[in-house]
Structures are given as structure tokens and as C-alpha cells.
Amino acid sequence: MKILFVDDCYRKDKKYLGHGGFCIDTGSLRTLASDFSKLKETYGIPHNIELKWSPSKRHYLRTDFEGDRQKLYKDAILLLRKYKANIICAVHSLEECYGVKLHRWTMKRARLWVAKQQFKFLAERFERPFLQENNDVGIIIADHYSDKKGETTIIEETNLAVIFGTRFQKFQKICMLPLMARSKDCPFLQLADLIIGIIVCSLANSEYAISLFDDLAPLFLKNPYEGASTFSSLYSASVLGFGLKLFPRNFQLLGTSLFKETDNKYVWTDEGVKERKSKNANQYG
């Protein structure tokens, strides 16, 4: 069985909201949890301290941690690469949502609407291509939503989508409604928080986040190009719309720019990710 762990990140200054995280086989969870615990021990972080991308002012990582947070986060990403996790995320620019632009929705209303849409997208991509390609079943586990009523609405609507399908996808592999858990008690949700935090803040042009984005880039779920006997693609073109979905459409231009360095280094082909031999190499298009 596979699990998609999901958390959220909101940048109030930019009005960017994202939900996402990583998919992983349940057979890897115990060893990943053990490695995560050892990572915290290596950096002198007590076992009961929650690892967070954006900790509060009174959080241990801001008040008592004497290590390099950037290096800590980089090593956490390396754990996900070690276990071949796949990232699926969705990010909205709330100010561009039609409800805000045309109907003057409050940000609270827009955030709930966006969260529901993002959960449906994550379920679609988790079902296909991830679960279908792996010929396995899966469940979604997410961090609690900010208010109970909104959380109930998200669970109900996502569950209905899984039962009856969406405009784009019928579901056969996701075996139950999304489960909500406390990230403080779940190391995997803490890793999901790190992932979505880096992605949303990179889109918001945070240098701190951008410096870690290239470490995440190889983990994104990619377009399987079903039915193609051979293909080559820019790395960004294989990821956007699959591992990373940006709304509205013109927001995707910002996403493409984030993959500039990755596009210069790698290309996605029917033989997997290939390193470009030189900047002028054109053998892959």
C-alpha cells in the first residue's frame, strides 16, 4: 500500500496557498521514521519537538536550536530521496481566483474553496498516474485543517469525489476517505510540511526556500507519457500539471522559472532522467 502525506502552507503576504507532500510505500515507513529520529538526534533536537518549515517565534528551532536549519532541512530532503518518495503539490494564487476577483470573497472563504479543489487534484494525481503505475492501492493522510467545520467539509467533498469521481478521474485505487492527523505526532507530516513550505515560499521568491528547491526537484511526480514508445521533455514540462499544479494558468510561468537550473541540468526521457552533456547539447531536444 502507498500513502500520500499532505500538509499546507499559506504565504499571507503573497496570498499563495498550497497543499501537498509525498507518496511513499508503507513498507518504508518504519525505517524512514527511524532515520528521521536519528536526524533530529544528530542535530540535538529533542524527540518531542516538531520539525517545521516556518516555526513560531517561541518554537525550539528559533529559540534554542544552535545548528544550521538550512543544512537540517537539506538532510531531511535527502531522506526522502533515499526512500524514493514522490512529491505531489498544488498551489493557488488566491487573489487570482474568480471568487475573489469577481465576487469579492473573503480570504477565509477563498482558502477553504481552494483547499477543497487542491485535495481533489492531489487525489486525482495520486490515483493516476502514481497508484495505477505502481499497481497498488493507497490512502491520503493530511494534517488537520485550521478549523473543524472546514476540515469536515474537505473530508466530505474529497470522499464524494473518490466515490463518484471528478470531471477528470474515476477512482479505483484510493481505498477510503482522507484521514486527518496531528503533525506534531507524525514525522511524515512534518516532512510534508517541509516540502510544501519550500515550494510555496520558492514561488514567493524567498531566497531561503529557493536555495533548497533544486534538492526537491528530482522528487516531483512526472508525466508518464502513456502510450509513447519514445519521448524527451524539458524537466519542468514533465512536472508541471502532474507533480506540481499551479492555479490559475498564468501562474505556471512562475513555476517554469523555478525549474530553470533543473532544466539546464536534466531532461526527462523514456529511459528516465538523463543529465545533459552540455548546455549546448541538443540530442534530447
Helices and strands as residue ranges (DSSP letters): E 2-11, E 16-25, G 26-28, H 29-42, H 60-63, H 69-82, E 86-93, G 94-96, H 98-103, H 107-125, I 126-131, H 132-134, E 138-143, H 148-164, E 179-181, G 183-185, H 187-203, H 207-216, G 217-219, E 232-234, H 235-239, E 244-247, G 249-251, H 252-258, H 260-265, E 266-269, E 272-275
